[in-house]
């Protein structure tokens, strides 16, 4: 199984998630979300596979999200506009992201990750 792990190395939750992957012997492809932010095409595909509301892909507690006033702007934007915005800056994207085949998880909740990997 191919596992992609998108993270921000300075994020404590991301560090915890990475340690969990390593402790469980899970091989993964690591990617710094700030240095190599997801493309519009990747985000569109992941969103389509996730079954999650698009808002779950936004880092709603991040400075950039607040600076841009996205809490008020997102409801007025189309999915396409939101995905394009996400693709402009990795710091807008909820992290960590775990992608396995056609499954996608945002954030780190150990029970969800465990059920996805098993």
Secondary structure, 3 states (H helix, E strand, C coil): CCEEEEECCCCHHHHHHHHHHHHCCCCCEEEECCCCCCCHHHHHHHHHHHCCCHHHHECCCCHHHHHCCHHHHHHHCCHHHHHHHHCCCHHHECCCEEEECCEEEECCCHHHHHHHHC
